[in-house]
Amino acid sequence: VQLVESGGDLVQPGGSLRLSCAASGFTLSSYHMYWYRQAPGKGRELVASMTPAGGTAYYGDSGRFTISRDNAKNTVYLQMNSLKPEDTGTYYCNANVYWGQGTQVTVSS
């Protein structure tokens, strides 16, 4: 069982990124899926979630983000637009007790 995030990068303020979270060993669509962010020196905070039925929710200042899922690829995405420096951090996906290793997003000019 594994979750692998990718897509993190250095981007300028106002830019966009799409993060991916690919699952193996279990079916993503059977679980609630979560994206978390951990800023330097801070704890993990919930950014977005998706239910097995496809319902979505966003937390904090995440209205600029969109969580989606591709069942055929067993992958969840986080589309992030209008990025701000405060979006900087390591982004993790989570399903049940499973966590990925994280992908780094840095928003800086």
N, C-alpha and C positions, 0 to 999 in steps of 0.2 A: 504494500500500500504506500503510495507516494503522491505528494503534491509538489509540483515544480512551477515556480513563478519565473516569469521573464518579461522583458520589455522596459525595464527601468533604464534611465539614461539621465544625462545632463541636458536640461532644456531651459531656454530663456523664459522669463515671465511672460505670460500670455500665450505660451505654446501649449501643445497637446501631446499626450502620450497614451498608448494603449497597453495596459498590462495584461498578461495572460497567466492563467493558472491551469496547468494540465494535470489531470488525475490519472493514476494507474492503480489497478487493483480493486477499484470500487467504482460505482456509478454515481457521478456527481449529482445527477438530477434527482437522486433519492434523498438528498440531504439539503438542509439549510446551508447556504454558502455565505461566507463572510469575507470581506476585505478589511484589514486593519492597517493602520499606519503607526509607526513608531518613530517619532522625531528624536533627534540627538538629545540624550539626557532625560528623556521622558518615557512614560509608559505607553503601552499600545492603546490606541483609540480606535473605536469602530468607525468605519467610513461608509460602508454600504453592505447590504445583505440581499439575498434572494431566497425565496422559499422554493420547495420542490415544484409547486404549481406555477412558479414564474413571477410571483409577486415580489416587488422590490421596495426597498426603503433606504433612505440616505440620512446620514447623521452629521451634526455639526454644520460646517460650511461645505458640504459635499454636493450641493445642488448642481454643481458644474460637472459632476461625474455621472456616468451611466454604467450600471452593472448589467451584463448580459451573459447568456450561456449558449454554447453550441453542443447539443447533446451528441451529435454524430462524432464530434472531436473530443467529447468528454472534457471540455475546457470551459472555464469561466473567464470573462474579461472584465476589465475596468477601464472604460474610456474616460480620460481626464482632459478636460478642456479649460482654457483660461487659467492656466496654472499660475500659482502665486508662490513666492519664496516660502511661505508657511506650509506649503504642501510637501516640502522637503522631508524625506524620511525613508525608512525601509518599509516596504509594503509587503504584507503577508496575507495569504489566503488560508482559510480555515474551514474545515468541514468536520463536524463531530469532534473527535479527539485528534484529528490529523491537521498538521501544520506544514506549510512549505518552509523553505529556507530563507525566503525573502528576496526582494529585488529592490535595488537602491534607486530612488528618484531624487534628483537634485535640481531645484529650480533657482537659477541664478543667472545674472547678466555678466 
